[in-house]
Structures are given as C-alpha cells and as structure tokens.
Amino acid sequence: QVQLVESGGGLVQPGGSLRLSCAASGLTFSRYAMSWYRQAPGKERELVAIITSVGGSTNYADSVKGRFTISRDNAKNTVYLQMNKLKPEDTAVYYCHGLRGTYEYWGQGTQVTVSS
C-alpha cells in the first residue's frame, strides 16, 4: 500500500519556476528521510536534494544550490521541491524517494522540461 506520487512537473521557460509535490501514503511519513532525484537522458540518476526526518536538515547538489528548496509538511504527508531560476540543464524526470532504515520507496517520476 506504500505509494509516492509526484506532481507539478511540466514545461517552463528558462528562468522560470516550478513547485513539485510528492504525496506519500501507506507509511509513517514523519520517520522517513525524503529526497528528490532526477535523471536526464543518457545520464545517471542523481540526488538533487534531501531533507531528514529528525531535525529536518537539508542538503543539495551543487548544481541546484541556491535555486532549489526542499521542504516537508508531515501533517500532509507531502514533500516539496521549489525550483527557481530554472535552466535547460534542469530538464529531467524528477523522482521522489523515501528512506527509513532498510526501507526505501520510489515514486514514478514527473517530467520537468526547461526550454524556450
């Protein structure tokens, strides 16, 4: 019954913004470290941002630092990725990921395309 469902992707102009959401169900959301990964064609899947459970500390890939912000709302079982000043290089499928000890789950992904 565990499910992670991403939404909010789409086509945006360079310099624009998007906010991705990942709604979780079937798990104790507050106990999971949540993260966003992305994968562009021909490239490995890479970690974009992570937010821990206890403490809520965050970390970002160098390529997005200062432009992206990860946040979570435990009451809504949702993690967000606010993406600002988007670049064509940000084009990828973005995946939501949850980790708690030996348990991990992936969403199906949402496409983000940054193009003129």
C-alpha atoms as a printed R data frame, in Angstrom:
    type eleno elety resid chain resno      x      y       z
1   ATOM     1    CA   GLN     A     1  0.000  0.000   0.000
2   ATOM     2    CA   VAL     A     2  3.019  2.306   0.100
3   ATOM     3    CA   GLN     A     3  2.792  4.891  -2.619
4   ATOM     4    CA   LEU     A     4  4.688  8.046  -3.537
5   ATOM     5    CA   VAL     A     5  3.005 10.199  -6.157
6   ATOM     6    CA   GLU     A     6  4.780 13.156  -7.724
7   ATOM     7    CA   SER     A     7  3.032 16.092  -9.341
8   ATOM     8    CA   GLY     A     8  3.780 19.599 -10.546
9   ATOM     9    CA   GLY     A     9  6.100 18.898 -13.433
10  ATOM    10    CA   GLY     A    10  5.703 20.441 -16.842
11  ATOM    11    CA   LEU     A    11  7.195 22.765 -19.418
12  ATOM    12    CA   VAL     A    12  8.697 26.037 -18.242
13  ATOM    13    CA   GLN     A    13 10.835 28.782 -19.760
14  ATOM    14    CA   PRO     A    14 14.433 29.272 -18.619
15  ATOM    15    CA   GLY     A    15 14.458 31.454 -15.537
16  ATOM    16    CA   GLY     A    16 11.013 30.293 -14.533
17  ATOM    17    CA   SER     A    17  9.832 28.370 -11.501
18  ATOM    18    CA   LEU     A    18  8.040 25.145 -10.699
19  ATOM    19    CA   ARG     A    19  6.976 23.526  -7.467
20  ATOM    20    CA   LEU     A    20  6.973 19.750  -7.325
21  ATOM    21    CA   SER     A    21  4.945 17.833  -4.776
22  ATOM    22    CA   CYS     A    22  5.236 14.260  -3.586
23  ATOM    23    CA   ALA     A    23  2.305 12.835  -1.664
24  ATOM    24    CA   ALA     A    24  3.067  9.756   0.424
25  ATOM    25    CA   SER     A    25  0.665  7.151   1.718
26  ATOM    26    CA   GLY     A    26  0.945  3.816   3.474
27  ATOM    27    CA   LEU     A    27  3.957  4.767   5.562
28  ATOM    28    CA   THR     A    28  4.859  6.681   8.692
29  ATOM    29    CA   PHE     A    29  5.915  9.718   6.718
30  ATOM    30    CA   SER     A    30  7.473 11.679   9.571
31  ATOM    31    CA   ARG     A    31 10.001  8.896  10.175
32  ATOM    32    CA   TYR     A    32 11.314  8.908   6.602
33  ATOM    33    CA   ALA     A    33 14.112 10.925   5.142
34  ATOM    34    CA   MET     A    34 12.706 12.294   1.902
35  ATOM    35    CA   SER     A    35 14.626 13.279  -1.166
36  ATOM    36    CA   TRP     A    36 14.348 14.272  -4.793
37  ATOM    37    CA   TYR     A    37 16.378 12.646  -7.530
38  ATOM    38    CA   ARG     A    38 16.455 13.411 -11.209
39  ATOM    39    CA   GLN     A    39 17.541 11.598 -14.327
40  ATOM    40    CA   ALA     A    40 18.192 13.155 -17.697
41  ATOM    41    CA   PRO     A    41 18.535 11.097 -20.890
42  ATOM    42    CA   GLY     A    42 21.938  9.453 -21.074
43  ATOM    43    CA   LYS     A    43 22.847 10.397 -17.519
44  ATOM    44    CA   GLU     A    44 22.824  8.611 -14.193
45  ATOM    45    CA   ARG     A    45 20.125  9.310 -11.679
46  ATOM    46    CA   GLU     A    46 21.441 11.941  -9.298
47  ATOM    47    CA   LEU     A    47 20.443 13.178  -5.884
48  ATOM    48    CA   VAL     A    48 19.054 16.695  -6.077
49  ATOM    49    CA   ALA     A    49 18.001 17.423  -2.509
50  ATOM    50    CA   ILE     A    50 17.305 15.632   0.748
51  ATOM    51    CA   ILE     A    51 15.528 16.507   3.956
52  ATOM    52    CA   THR     A    52 15.941 14.352   7.035
53  ATOM    53    CA   SER     A    53 13.236 13.192   9.406
54  ATOM    54    CA   VAL     A    54 14.506 14.228  12.830
55  ATOM    55    CA   GLY     A    55 15.953 17.708  12.714
56  ATOM    56    CA   GLY     A    56 14.823 18.492   9.204
57  ATOM    57    CA   SER     A    57 18.288 19.266   7.926
58  ATOM    58    CA   THR     A    58 18.706 19.671   4.186
59  ATOM    59    CA   ASN     A    59 21.378 19.115   1.600
60  ATOM    60    CA   TYR     A    60 21.563 19.951  -2.095
61  ATOM    61    CA   ALA     A    61 23.515 19.068  -5.167
62  ATOM    62    CA   ASP     A    62 25.964 21.803  -6.093
63  ATOM    63    CA   SER     A    63 24.174 22.294  -9.396
64  ATOM    64    CA   VAL     A    64 20.940 23.397  -7.707
65  ATOM    65    CA   LYS     A    65 22.194 25.007  -4.511
66  ATOM    66    CA   GLY     A    66 20.724 28.452  -4.063
67  ATOM    67    CA   ARG     A    67 17.981 27.820  -6.619
68  ATOM    68    CA   PHE     A    68 16.043 24.848  -5.235
69  ATOM    69    CA   THR     A    69 14.457 24.396  -1.823
70  ATOM    70    CA   ILE     A    70 13.204 21.132  -0.361
71  ATOM    71    CA   SER     A    71 10.599 21.202   2.383
72  ATOM    72    CA   ARG     A    72  8.122 18.863   4.004
73  ATOM    73    CA   ASP     A    73  4.748 19.021   5.666
74  ATOM    74    CA   ASN     A    74  4.439 15.988   7.910
75  ATOM    75    CA   ALA     A    75  0.800 16.746   8.675
76  ATOM    76    CA   LYS     A    76  0.038 16.402   4.961
77  ATOM    77    CA   ASN     A    77  2.494 13.566   4.272
78  ATOM    78    CA   THR     A    78  3.969 15.661   1.494
79  ATOM    79    CA   VAL     A    79  7.439 16.741   0.453
80  ATOM    80    CA   TYR     A    80  8.013 19.648  -1.922
81  ATOM    81    CA   LEU     A    81 10.721 20.871  -4.218
82  ATOM    82    CA   GLN     A    82 10.574 24.555  -5.071
83  ATOM    83    CA   MET     A    83 12.633 25.163  -8.197
84  ATOM    84    CA   ASN     A    84 13.568 28.717  -9.139
85  ATOM    85    CA   LYS     A    85 15.705 30.197 -11.884
86  ATOM    86    CA   LEU     A    86 15.370 27.035 -13.888
87  ATOM    87    CA   LYS     A    87 17.924 26.211 -16.546
88  ATOM    88    CA   PRO     A    88 17.727 23.901 -19.563
89  ATOM    89    CA   GLU     A    89 20.192 21.651 -17.743
90  ATOM    90    CA   ASP     A    90 17.498 21.020 -15.127
91  ATOM    91    CA   THR     A    91 15.435 19.123 -17.689
92  ATOM    92    CA   ALA     A    92 14.907 15.600 -16.367
93  ATOM    93    CA   VAL     A    93 12.451 13.209 -14.827
94  ATOM    94    CA   TYR     A    94 12.246 14.027 -11.137
95  ATOM    95    CA   TYR     A    95 11.678 11.213  -8.667
96  ATOM    96    CA   CYS     A    96 10.560 11.270  -5.075
97  ATOM    97    CA   HIS     A    97 12.341  8.905  -2.686
98  ATOM    98    CA   GLY     A    98 11.675  7.879   0.897
99  ATOM    99    CA   LEU     A    99 14.157  6.135   3.160
100 ATOM   100    CA   ARG     A   100 13.778  4.714   6.643
101 ATOM   101    CA   GLY     A   101 16.494  2.303   7.690
102 ATOM   102    CA   THR     A   102 16.279 -0.639   5.311
103 ATOM   103    CA   TYR     A   103 13.006  0.515   3.774
104 ATOM   104    CA   GLU     A   104 13.024  2.630   0.659
105 ATOM   105    CA   TYR     A   105 10.396  3.619  -1.872
106 ATOM   106    CA   TRP     A   106 10.349  5.420  -5.200
107 ATOM   107    CA   GLY     A   107  7.716  7.432  -6.965
108 ATOM   108    CA   GLN     A   108  7.017  7.036 -10.667
109 ATOM   109    CA   GLY     A   109  8.532 10.382 -11.568
110 ATOM   110    CA   THR     A   110  7.356 13.620 -13.100
111 ATOM   111    CA   GLN     A   111  8.818 15.258 -16.198
112 ATOM   112    CA   VAL     A   112 10.346 18.721 -15.952
113 ATOM   113    CA   THR     A   113 11.296 20.385 -19.226
114 ATOM   114    CA   VAL     A   114 13.030 23.759 -19.299
115 ATOM   115    CA   SER     A   115 13.064 25.156 -22.799
116 ATOM   116    CA   SER     A   116 12.434 28.274 -24.849
